[in-house]
């Protein structure tokens, strides 16, 4: 029978401040899922790209929270991928939504670098990546 490897406390992504980070990801997962679900269900034809991007953001928040909560090597890889994609997404959509507002007839979670959510969507992946860096082994 294989022994279970114990992850040192310092390298656990779900300990200490990591718990707060997971909670914020869960909160944003709920907010983005609710927003995207309502938008897609009621007026998808008005801005399909924007609403699909909001749904993608919701999915990334969910998977990132799970990755951070798992605290193992696989969870770290998942969280790293999610935070990276999230940062690229929020910066890319942020730039595009400011440079050419007509691309997004309605806002996404990441529009204006997350300005509709107090810029937390921009800061969150940076904090996630910093936490993953700090807790690396």
Buried (B, 14 or more C-beta within 10 A) or exposed (E): EEEEEEBEEEBBBBBBEBEEBBEBBBEBBEBBBEBBBEBBEEEEEEBBEBBBBBBBBBBBBBBBBBBBBBBBEEBBEBBBBBBBBBBEBBBEBBEBBEEEEEEBEBBBBBBBBBBBBEBBBBBBBEBBBEBBEEBEE
